[in-house]
Amino acid sequence: MKFQQQFSQQQKQTQKLAMTQKLQQSIQVLQFSADELIAFIDDQALENPLIELGEYDTPIIPTKSSQSSDQMMDYLSQIPDQQTSLFEYLIEQVHLNYRDTFLRTIVLYLVESIDLNGFLTIDLNQAVQQMGATPIQALDALTLIQQLDPAGVGARDLRECLMLQTERDDFAPPLAYIVLEEYFDDLAARKWDTIAKGLQISLTDVQVVFDYIQTLTPTPGAAFGSSDGLYIVPDLTVKMDKGIPVVLSNKRALPEVHFQQSYFDRLKQSGDQEVQRYLENKAQEFEWLKKTLQQRGDTIYRVGEQIVTRQQAFFTDAARPLKPMILKEIAEAIGVHESTVSRAVNGKYLETSFGVFELKMFFGQKVSTQEDGDDLTTQSIKQALKILIDEENKQKPLSDQKLAGLLKEQGIDISRRTVAKYREAMGIQGSSKRKRFD
């Protein structure tokens, strides 16, 4: 048997999308949130002398923006200077308030062991050994730290943190401090009968203390250096026109990109080949940036337009109902890939007169079918569940099984376990912990 090997030449035409660096950057630009995009444009302008940025107006809107102007100003006043860390803030107060003594040296040593949440992470015995101090001096130093701002800083555990905040609050309920000091575990375990009997007070009094403690912060230092995400820049705005929601692109939130024509013409006259190549390269970068920004804006606008059209009831009905909607539907409607829609909705926000919402919130798979055949989304079920819990008798809260039964009466057939899952996802406690005594 002879083995024969033959070779031949053939031509085959195929189409491939080359993932160039510019294409990768274009994809990344679409994925940027508005504030990330602003930072990216600023960087491009610094690297390219032919790019000039126009003025722009970036609205600062808290993530829960359905607040009054007075509430918003109070909210913004709580945002710390991003340039100051908790450590720097404490050191500044120490040098400002305490004289240069050995006690202050111990204070400074302890401050170095306070974590980002404001808690002391070392044992005082360690400070005694390291600093050559007495136990009383170490305790005095910690007391000085606990008198600094923010209230609660320097605490060694959650109980002490809440006690420090209560001690400095003139409006705290009279019994709040002693409840935290003597009955903290009972309060956390909701053994309120024990507290009421021990202090000879009513369950209503315990309820008042519990409600007050809910307003305190368990991490007093966390606000420093973490103001990212406290505000957002909306990409789209929805206005009502004769009862119909209309989408507007919020272009004023982004800087306009202009070409430095006079600078380009002046350098072009130099005749230097190296300069010519440099100018040509930077001019191409400008054109790419301008085109990419235009494509990003158009894509987000078209996606937003489809969302508002399909979810019109959300903007016109006070109950804010949502219909089942998937990324594929929008992608097919505007003629793009599903991944493009995914990038266009993540981290992009839509502003309305009743709040600001991330675009991806409007998407949700079908969960169950009502008796009349209408599809439901997870968001719709959560909303119906929340209404039932909000309207329940707080002295006799509804169990998850009872909630499942009431939802079934509305045509929403889900299990008790699913009710528990959705309730926990919304941060709502179980029936035993929702019980009130006022």
ZATOR-822053 format. One record per residue (C-alpha): residue in one letter; x, y, z. Coordinates in nm, 3 decimals. Example, Ala and Ser with C-alpha at 12.3 -4.5 7.8 and 13.67 -1.06 7.14 Angstrom:
2
+------+---------+---------+---------+
: rest :    east :   north :      up :
+------+---------+---------+---------+
:    a :   1.230 :  -0.450 :   0.780 :
:    s :   1.367 :  -0.106 :   0.714 :
+------+---------+---------+---------+
***
This chain:
438
+------+---------+---------+---------+
: rest :    east :   north :      up :
+------+---------+---------+---------+
:    m :   0.000 :   0.000 :   0.000 :
:    k :   0.140 :   0.333 :  -0.105 :
:    f :   0.082 :   0.645 :   0.100 :
:    q :   0.022 :   0.950 :  -0.117 :
:    q :   0.019 :   1.306 :   0.018 :
:    q :  -0.116 :   1.581 :  -0.200 :
:    f :  -0.106 :   1.957 :  -0.147 :
:    s :  -0.324 :   2.218 :  -0.311 :
:    q :  -0.376 :   2.592 :  -0.279 :
:    q :  -0.720 :   2.733 :  -0.206 :
:    q :  -0.856 :   3.081 :  -0.140 :
:    k :  -1.110 :   3.123 :   0.138 :
:    q :  -1.277 :   3.453 :   0.228 :
:    t :  -1.380 :   3.504 :   0.590 :
:    q :  -1.488 :   3.801 :   0.798 :
:    k :  -1.337 :   3.860 :   1.140 :
:    l :  -1.375 :   4.147 :   1.383 :
:    a :  -1.029 :   4.245 :   1.496 :
:    m :  -1.033 :   4.355 :   1.860 :
:    t :  -0.807 :   4.657 :   1.816 :
:    q :  -0.698 :   4.878 :   2.102 :
:    k :  -0.934 :   5.155 :   1.987 :
:    l :  -1.227 :   4.914 :   1.971 :
:    q :  -1.149 :   4.791 :   2.322 :
:    q :  -1.140 :   5.150 :   2.443 :
:    s :  -1.473 :   5.225 :   2.273 :
:    i :  -1.631 :   4.930 :   2.455 :
:    q :  -1.479 :   5.053 :   2.781 :
:    v :  -1.614 :   5.406 :   2.724 :
:    l :  -1.967 :   5.267 :   2.687 :
:    q :  -1.923 :   5.078 :   3.013 :
:    f :  -1.806 :   5.389 :   3.204 :
:    s :  -2.048 :   5.555 :   3.443 :
:    a :  -2.090 :   5.930 :   3.395 :
:    d :  -1.836 :   6.027 :   3.663 :
:    e :  -1.585 :   5.770 :   3.528 :
:    l :  -1.635 :   5.911 :   3.180 :
:    i :  -1.567 :   6.265 :   3.300 :
:    a :  -1.239 :   6.150 :   3.454 :
:    f :  -1.150 :   5.967 :   3.130 :
:    i :  -1.219 :   6.278 :   2.917 :
:    d :  -1.007 :   6.490 :   3.151 :
:    d :  -0.718 :   6.243 :   3.110 :
:    q :  -0.752 :   6.251 :   2.731 :
:    a :  -0.743 :   6.633 :   2.733 :
:    l :  -0.426 :   6.632 :   2.943 :
:    e :  -0.252 :   6.397 :   2.696 :
:    n :  -0.375 :   6.568 :   2.380 :
:    p :  -0.309 :   6.944 :   2.334 :
:    l :  -0.562 :   6.953 :   2.045 :
:    i :  -0.851 :   6.871 :   2.279 :
:    e :  -1.025 :   7.162 :   2.450 :
:    l :  -1.300 :   7.099 :   2.703 :
:    g :  -1.604 :   7.323 :   2.725 :
:    e :  -1.790 :   7.405 :   3.044 :
:    y :  -2.038 :   7.159 :   3.184 :
:    d :  -2.281 :   7.143 :   3.471 :
:    t :  -2.263 :   6.821 :   3.674 :
:    p :  -2.570 :   6.781 :   3.897 :
:    i :  -2.501 :   6.625 :   4.238 :
:    i :  -2.795 :   6.401 :   4.322 :
:    p :  -2.811 :   6.165 :   4.621 :
:    t :  -2.899 :   5.808 :   4.529 :
:    k :  -3.236 :   5.858 :   4.700 :
:    s :  -3.320 :   6.184 :   4.531 :
:    s :  -3.689 :   6.216 :   4.612 :
:    q :  -3.595 :   6.445 :   4.901 :
:    s :  -3.681 :   6.807 :   4.960 :
:    s :  -3.413 :   7.070 :   4.902 :
:    d :  -3.369 :   7.115 :   5.277 :
:    q :  -3.318 :   6.741 :   5.323 :
:    m :  -3.069 :   6.739 :   5.038 :
:    m :  -2.864 :   7.020 :   5.191 :
:    d :  -2.859 :   6.835 :   5.522 :
:    y :  -2.751 :   6.519 :   5.341 :
:    l :  -2.467 :   6.696 :   5.161 :
:    s :  -2.350 :   6.860 :   5.483 :
:    q :  -2.273 :   6.512 :   5.620 :
:    i :  -2.028 :   6.430 :   5.340 :
:    p :  -1.674 :   6.470 :   5.476 :
:    d :  -1.386 :   6.629 :   5.288 :
:    q :  -1.256 :   6.356 :   5.059 :
:    q :  -0.900 :   6.476 :   5.118 :
:    t :  -0.915 :   6.408 :   5.494 :
:    s :  -0.895 :   6.055 :   5.631 :
:    l :  -1.025 :   5.954 :   5.972 :
:    f :  -0.667 :   5.920 :   6.100 :
:    e :  -0.574 :   6.273 :   5.983 :
:    y :  -0.894 :   6.414 :   6.130 :
:    l :  -0.825 :   6.259 :   6.469 :
:    i :  -0.458 :   6.366 :   6.472 :
:    e :  -0.561 :   6.722 :   6.389 :
:    q :  -0.805 :   6.727 :   6.684 :
:    v :  -0.547 :   6.580 :   6.921 :
:    h :  -0.290 :   6.850 :   6.840 :
:    l :  -0.556 :   7.118 :   6.858 :
:    n :  -0.712 :   7.017 :   7.191 :
:    y :  -0.445 :   6.846 :   7.400 :
:    r :  -0.115 :   6.980 :   7.535 :
:    d :   0.216 :   6.810 :   7.455 :
:    t :   0.238 :   6.573 :   7.749 :
:    f :   0.311 :   6.203 :   7.800 :
:    l :  -0.066 :   6.143 :   7.804 :
:    r :  -0.092 :   6.294 :   7.455 :
:    t :   0.187 :   6.061 :   7.340 :
:    i :  -0.023 :   5.766 :   7.452 :
:    v :  -0.325 :   5.914 :   7.274 :
:    l :  -0.129 :   5.940 :   6.949 :
:    y :  -0.011 :   5.581 :   6.989 :
:    l :  -0.369 :   5.457 :   7.033 :
:    v :  -0.496 :   5.661 :   6.738 :
:    e :  -0.263 :   5.465 :   6.512 :
:    s :  -0.455 :   5.150 :   6.609 :
:    i :  -0.802 :   5.282 :   6.522 :
:    d :  -0.944 :   5.113 :   6.211 :
:    l :  -1.136 :   5.274 :   5.926 :
:    n :  -1.467 :   5.216 :   6.106 :
:    g :  -1.346 :   5.404 :   6.414 :
:    f :  -1.285 :   5.108 :   6.647 :
:    l :  -0.977 :   5.055 :   6.864 :
:    t :  -0.807 :   4.736 :   6.745 :
:    i :  -0.552 :   4.678 :   7.025 :
:    d :  -0.588 :   4.590 :   7.391 :
:    l :  -0.501 :   4.862 :   7.642 :
:    n :  -0.259 :   4.620 :   7.811 :
:    q :  -0.053 :   4.629 :   7.492 :
:    a :  -0.032 :   5.008 :   7.512 :
:    v :   0.076 :   4.980 :   7.874 :
:    q :   0.363 :   4.746 :   7.777 :
:    q :   0.470 :   4.934 :   7.464 :
:    m :   0.454 :   5.285 :   7.611 :
:    g :   0.567 :   5.213 :   7.965 :
:    a :   0.243 :   5.364 :   8.093 :
:    t :   0.019 :   5.266 :   8.382 :
:    p :  -0.325 :   5.109 :   8.320 :
:    i :  -0.488 :   5.431 :   8.448 :
:    q :  -0.290 :   5.644 :   8.202 :
:    a :  -0.386 :   5.418 :   7.912 :
:    l :  -0.752 :   5.436 :   8.012 :
:    d :  -0.732 :   5.816 :   8.046 :
:    a :  -0.581 :   5.838 :   7.698 :
:    l :  -0.862 :   5.627 :   7.553 :
:    t :  -1.117 :   5.849 :   7.730 :
:    l :  -0.965 :   6.155 :   7.560 :
:    i :  -0.994 :   5.984 :   7.220 :
:    q :  -1.357 :   5.895 :   7.286 :
:    q :  -1.432 :   6.265 :   7.341 :
:    l :  -1.323 :   6.347 :   6.984 :
:    d :  -1.540 :   6.358 :   6.673 :
:    p :  -1.709 :   6.164 :   6.528 :
:    a :  -1.910 :   6.045 :   6.828 :
:    g :  -1.842 :   5.678 :   6.894 :
:    v :  -1.480 :   5.680 :   6.776 :
:    g :  -1.235 :   5.484 :   6.989 :
:    a :  -1.491 :   5.226 :   7.098 :
:    r :  -1.373 :   4.871 :   7.161 :
:    d :  -1.700 :   4.705 :   7.063 :
:    l :  -2.044 :   4.787 :   6.922 :
:    r :  -2.203 :   4.829 :   7.263 :
:    e :  -1.947 :   5.087 :   7.372 :
:    c :  -1.975 :   5.264 :   7.036 :
:    l :  -2.352 :   5.309 :   7.076 :
:    m :  -2.313 :   5.415 :   7.439 :
:    l :  -2.063 :   5.686 :   7.343 :
:    q :  -2.302 :   5.826 :   7.083 :
:    t :  -2.595 :   5.816 :   7.324 :
:    e :  -2.395 :   5.987 :   7.599 :
:    r :  -2.324 :   6.286 :   7.373 :
:    d :  -2.677 :   6.319 :   7.235 :
:    d :  -2.891 :   6.566 :   7.429 :
:    f :  -3.203 :   6.428 :   7.262 :
:    a :  -3.146 :   6.061 :   7.348 :
:    p :  -3.424 :   5.889 :   7.546 :
:    p :  -3.340 :   5.902 :   7.919 :
:    l :  -3.319 :   5.524 :   7.951 :
:    a :  -3.121 :   5.457 :   7.633 :
:    y :  -2.777 :   5.463 :   7.795 :
:    i :  -2.865 :   5.232 :   8.083 :
:    v :  -3.042 :   4.987 :   7.849 :
:    l :  -2.728 :   4.967 :   7.636 :
:    e :  -2.505 :   4.936 :   7.941 :
:    e :  -2.701 :   4.669 :   8.131 :
:    y :  -2.931 :   4.500 :   7.878 :
:    f :  -2.751 :   4.518 :   7.542 :
:    d :  -2.770 :   4.143 :   7.472 :
:    d :  -3.135 :   4.127 :   7.577 :
:    l :  -3.217 :   4.422 :   7.352 :
:    a :  -3.042 :   4.261 :   7.054 :
:    a :  -3.223 :   3.931 :   7.122 :
:    r :  -3.553 :   4.119 :   7.162 :
:    k :  -3.601 :   3.989 :   7.514 :
:    w :  -3.790 :   4.306 :   7.593 :
:    d :  -3.993 :   4.157 :   7.878 :
:    t :  -3.668 :   4.105 :   8.068 :
:    i :  -3.569 :   4.470 :   8.015 :
:    a :  -3.914 :   4.600 :   8.109 :
:    k :  -3.923 :   4.397 :   8.430 :
:    g :  -3.564 :   4.481 :   8.523 :
:    l :  -3.610 :   4.856 :   8.483 :
:    q :  -3.979 :   4.857 :   8.579 :
:    i :  -4.083 :   5.027 :   8.258 :
:    s :  -4.339 :   4.946 :   7.989 :
:    l :  -4.272 :   4.765 :   7.661 :
:    t :  -4.355 :   5.093 :   7.488 :
:    d :  -4.061 :   5.258 :   7.667 :
:    v :  -3.833 :   4.978 :   7.546 :
:    q :  -3.969 :   5.028 :   7.193 :
:    v :  -3.876 :   5.398 :   7.209 :
:    v :  -3.520 :   5.311 :   7.312 :
:    f :  -3.494 :   5.048 :   7.038 :
:    d :  -3.618 :   5.293 :   6.771 :
:    y :  -3.365 :   5.552 :   6.887 :
:    i :  -3.072 :   5.306 :   6.876 :
:    q :  -3.168 :   5.222 :   6.518 :
:    t :  -3.078 :   5.582 :   6.427 :
:    l :  -2.719 :   5.549 :   6.558 :
:    t :  -2.429 :   5.442 :   6.339 :
:    p :  -2.241 :   5.118 :   6.411 :
:    t :  -1.938 :   5.245 :   6.214 :
:    p :  -1.871 :   5.611 :   6.305 :
:    g :  -1.548 :   5.631 :   6.104 :
:    a :  -1.676 :   5.474 :   5.784 :
:    a :  -1.793 :   5.805 :   5.633 :
:    f :  -1.434 :   5.932 :   5.604 :
:    g :  -1.270 :   5.863 :   5.272 :
:    s :  -1.575 :   5.674 :   5.143 :
:    s :  -1.798 :   5.940 :   4.990 :
:    d :  -1.776 :   5.766 :   4.653 :
:    g :  -2.121 :   5.657 :   4.553 :
:    l :  -2.298 :   5.909 :   4.778 :
:    y :  -2.398 :   6.100 :   4.466 :
:    i :  -2.454 :   6.013 :   4.104 :
:    v :  -2.466 :   6.189 :   3.769 :
:    p :  -2.783 :   6.094 :   3.576 :
:    d :  -2.733 :   6.015 :   3.204 :
:    l :  -3.099 :   6.056 :   3.111 :
:    t :  -3.395 :   6.258 :   3.232 :
:    v :  -3.763 :   6.170 :   3.195 :
:    k :  -4.012 :   6.454 :   3.166 :
:    m :  -4.389 :   6.425 :   3.136 :
:    d :  -4.543 :   6.576 :   2.820 :
:    k :  -4.924 :   6.569 :   2.827 :
:    g :  -4.918 :   6.262 :   3.048 :
:    i :  -4.663 :   6.076 :   2.834 :
:    p :  -4.305 :   6.017 :   2.958 :
:    v :  -4.039 :   6.160 :   2.727 :
:    v :  -3.667 :   6.079 :   2.745 :
:    l :  -3.407 :   6.357 :   2.732 :
:    s :  -3.030 :   6.308 :   2.713 :
:    n :  -2.848 :   6.486 :   2.995 :
:    k :  -2.562 :   6.612 :   2.780 :
:    r :  -2.494 :   6.910 :   3.006 :
:    a :  -2.355 :   6.669 :   3.264 :
:    l :  -2.055 :   6.595 :   3.038 :
:    p :  -1.787 :   6.835 :   2.911 :
:    e :  -1.806 :   6.929 :   2.543 :
:    v :  -1.501 :   6.831 :   2.338 :
:    h :  -1.365 :   7.095 :   2.097 :
:    f :  -1.077 :   7.085 :   1.849 :
:    q :  -0.794 :   7.337 :   1.899 :
:    q :  -0.787 :   7.446 :   1.536 :
:    s :  -0.574 :   7.758 :   1.582 :
:    y :  -0.309 :   7.562 :   1.775 :
:    f :  -0.313 :   7.290 :   1.509 :
:    d :  -0.268 :   7.542 :   1.222 :
:    r :   0.015 :   7.720 :   1.402 :
:    l :   0.215 :   7.402 :   1.462 :
:    k :   0.146 :   7.270 :   1.113 :
:    q :   0.336 :   7.563 :   0.963 :
:    s :   0.659 :   7.447 :   1.126 :
:    g :   0.736 :   7.204 :   0.843 :
:    d :   0.898 :   6.957 :   1.084 :
:    q :   0.809 :   6.600 :   0.980 :
:    e :   0.811 :   6.475 :   1.338 :
:    v :   0.571 :   6.752 :   1.438 :
:    q :   0.349 :   6.670 :   1.138 :
:    r :   0.322 :   6.305 :   1.239 :
:    y :   0.250 :   6.407 :   1.598 :
:    l :  -0.028 :   6.644 :   1.489 :
:    e :  -0.182 :   6.386 :   1.260 :
:    n :  -0.183 :   6.127 :   1.539 :
:    k :  -0.339 :   6.367 :   1.791 :
:    a :  -0.599 :   6.482 :   1.538 :
:    q :  -0.700 :   6.119 :   1.481 :
:    e :  -0.726 :   6.068 :   1.857 :
:    f :  -0.957 :   6.368 :   1.880 :
:    e :  -1.181 :   6.237 :   1.601 :
:    w :  -1.194 :   5.896 :   1.767 :
:    l :  -1.287 :   6.048 :   2.106 :
:    k :  -1.556 :   6.267 :   1.955 :
:    k :  -1.707 :   5.978 :   1.758 :
:    t :  -1.691 :   5.739 :   2.056 :
:    l :  -1.863 :   5.988 :   2.288 :
:    q :  -2.135 :   6.044 :   2.028 :
:    q :  -2.189 :   5.668 :   1.987 :
:    r :  -2.201 :   5.619 :   2.365 :
:    g :  -2.458 :   5.894 :   2.409 :
:    d :  -2.673 :   5.768 :   2.120 :
:    t :  -2.666 :   5.408 :   2.247 :
:    i :  -2.766 :   5.502 :   2.602 :
:    y :  -3.040 :   5.731 :   2.469 :
:    r :  -3.184 :   5.462 :   2.240 :
:    v :  -3.178 :   5.206 :   2.521 :
:    g :  -3.342 :   5.454 :   2.759 :
:    e :  -3.608 :   5.535 :   2.500 :
:    q :  -3.697 :   5.167 :   2.465 :
:    i :  -3.708 :   5.121 :   2.842 :
:    v :  -3.944 :   5.414 :   2.894 :
:    t :  -4.167 :   5.302 :   2.607 :
:    r :  -4.198 :   4.946 :   2.740 :
:    q :  -4.222 :   5.046 :   3.106 :
:    q :  -4.451 :   5.345 :   3.059 :
:    a :  -4.674 :   5.242 :   3.351 :
:    f :  -4.379 :   5.283 :   3.588 :
:    f :  -4.367 :   5.657 :   3.508 :
:    t :  -4.744 :   5.721 :   3.498 :
:    d :  -4.882 :   5.489 :   3.770 :
:    a :  -4.816 :   5.584 :   4.134 :
:    a :  -4.776 :   5.212 :   4.218 :
:    r :  -4.466 :   5.201 :   3.986 :
:    p :  -4.541 :   4.859 :   3.831 :
:    l :  -4.275 :   4.691 :   3.613 :
:    k :  -4.330 :   4.450 :   3.326 :
:    p :  -4.096 :   4.157 :   3.257 :
:    m :  -3.825 :   4.274 :   3.018 :
:    i :  -3.492 :   4.120 :   2.919 :
:    l :  -3.179 :   4.262 :   2.758 :
:    k :  -3.235 :   4.062 :   2.440 :
:    e :  -3.563 :   4.244 :   2.367 :
:    i :  -3.396 :   4.586 :   2.375 :
:    a :  -3.095 :   4.460 :   2.180 :
:    e :  -3.318 :   4.332 :   1.898 :
:    a :  -3.524 :   4.652 :   1.898 :
:    i :  -3.225 :   4.882 :   1.845 :
:    g :  -3.012 :   4.639 :   1.641 :
:    v :  -2.716 :   4.584 :   1.872 :
:    h :  -2.565 :   4.290 :   2.060 :
:    e :  -2.708 :   4.193 :   2.398 :
:    s :  -2.373 :   4.267 :   2.566 :
:    t :  -2.391 :   4.624 :   2.434 :
:    v :  -2.722 :   4.678 :   2.611 :
:    s :  -2.573 :   4.526 :   2.927 :
:    r :  -2.287 :   4.780 :   2.918 :
:    a :  -2.531 :   5.062 :   2.842 :
:    v :  -2.748 :   5.001 :   3.150 :
:    n :  -2.488 :   4.917 :   3.417 :
:    g :  -2.392 :   5.224 :   3.618 :
:    k :  -2.617 :   5.452 :   3.406 :
:    y :  -2.898 :   5.641 :   3.575 :
:    l :  -3.231 :   5.791 :   3.479 :
:    e :  -3.365 :   6.094 :   3.664 :
:    t :  -3.737 :   6.148 :   3.724 :
:    s :  -3.943 :   6.384 :   3.934 :
:    f :  -3.987 :   6.107 :   4.193 :
:    g :  -3.634 :   5.969 :   4.213 :
:    v :  -3.324 :   5.848 :   4.032 :
:    f :  -3.303 :   5.488 :   3.909 :
:    e :  -3.032 :   5.273 :   3.755 :
:    l :  -3.132 :   5.158 :   3.407 :
:    k :  -3.068 :   4.791 :   3.485 :
:    m :  -3.341 :   4.809 :   3.753 :
:    f :  -3.605 :   4.806 :   3.479 :
:    f :  -3.506 :   4.456 :   3.363 :
:    g :  -3.644 :   4.142 :   3.519 :
:    q :  -3.730 :   3.788 :   3.417 :
:    k :  -4.079 :   3.644 :   3.436 :
:    v :  -4.129 :   3.489 :   3.781 :
:    s :  -4.485 :   3.363 :   3.783 :
:    t :  -4.818 :   3.406 :   3.608 :
:    q :  -5.123 :   3.566 :   3.761 :
:    e :  -5.467 :   3.421 :   3.715 :
:    d :  -5.543 :   3.674 :   3.442 :
:    g :  -5.231 :   3.572 :   3.249 :
:    d :  -5.021 :   3.881 :   3.318 :
:    d :  -4.651 :   3.820 :   3.374 :
:    l :  -4.479 :   3.936 :   3.691 :
:    t :  -4.125 :   4.047 :   3.766 :
:    t :  -3.929 :   3.996 :   4.086 :
:    q :  -3.956 :   4.369 :   4.145 :
:    s :  -4.336 :   4.357 :   4.117 :
:    i :  -4.360 :   4.071 :   4.366 :
:    k :  -4.129 :   4.249 :   4.609 :
:    q :  -4.343 :   4.560 :   4.578 :
:    a :  -4.663 :   4.366 :   4.654 :
:    l :  -4.490 :   4.198 :   4.947 :
:    k :  -4.368 :   4.529 :   5.087 :
:    i :  -4.718 :   4.677 :   5.068 :
:    l :  -4.856 :   4.386 :   5.271 :
:    i :  -4.585 :   4.426 :   5.536 :
:    d :  -4.626 :   4.805 :   5.550 :
:    e :  -5.001 :   4.768 :   5.608 :
:    e :  -4.983 :   4.483 :   5.862 :
:    n :  -5.075 :   4.518 :   6.230 :
:    k :  -4.734 :   4.587 :   6.385 :
:    q :  -4.845 :   4.433 :   6.713 :
:    k :  -4.923 :   4.108 :   6.527 :
:    p :  -4.691 :   4.097 :   6.223 :
:    l :  -4.767 :   3.856 :   5.940 :
:    s :  -4.563 :   3.536 :   5.916 :
:    d :  -4.401 :   3.436 :   5.587 :
:    q :  -4.663 :   3.162 :   5.544 :
:    k :  -4.944 :   3.412 :   5.595 :
:    l :  -4.780 :   3.654 :   5.349 :
:    a :  -4.756 :   3.376 :   5.091 :
:    g :  -5.128 :   3.309 :   5.137 :
:    l :  -5.222 :   3.676 :   5.095 :
:    l :  -5.006 :   3.702 :   4.782 :
:    k :  -5.178 :   3.394 :   4.640 :
:    e :  -5.513 :   3.570 :   4.687 :
:    q :  -5.371 :   3.843 :   4.461 :
:    g :  -5.278 :   3.585 :   4.198 :
:    i :  -4.911 :   3.562 :   4.297 :
:    d :  -4.838 :   3.197 :   4.372 :
:    i :  -4.498 :   3.169 :   4.543 :
:    s :  -4.375 :   2.953 :   4.829 :
:    r :  -4.311 :   3.058 :   5.188 :
:    r :  -3.937 :   3.012 :   5.126 :
:    t :  -3.950 :   3.248 :   4.829 :
:    v :  -4.133 :   3.504 :   5.042 :
:    a :  -3.854 :   3.480 :   5.300 :
:    k :  -3.589 :   3.520 :   5.030 :
:    y :  -3.750 :   3.834 :   4.885 :
:    r :  -3.814 :   3.977 :   5.232 :
:    e :  -3.450 :   3.932 :   5.332 :
:    a :  -3.334 :   4.080 :   5.000 :
:    m :  -3.529 :   4.396 :   5.085 :
:    g :  -3.370 :   4.410 :   5.430 :
:    i :  -3.700 :   4.339 :   5.609 :
:    q :  -3.679 :   4.136 :   5.928 :
:    g :  -3.890 :   3.836 :   6.020 :
:    s :  -4.229 :   3.869 :   6.191 :
:    s :  -4.091 :   3.825 :   6.544 :
:    k :  -3.850 :   4.114 :   6.496 :
:    r :  -4.108 :   4.340 :   6.328 :
:    k :  -4.333 :   4.330 :   6.632 :
:    r :  -4.384 :   4.668 :   6.799 :
:    f :  -4.529 :   4.766 :   7.137 :
:    d :  -4.636 :   5.125 :   7.077 :
+------+---------+---------+---------+
***
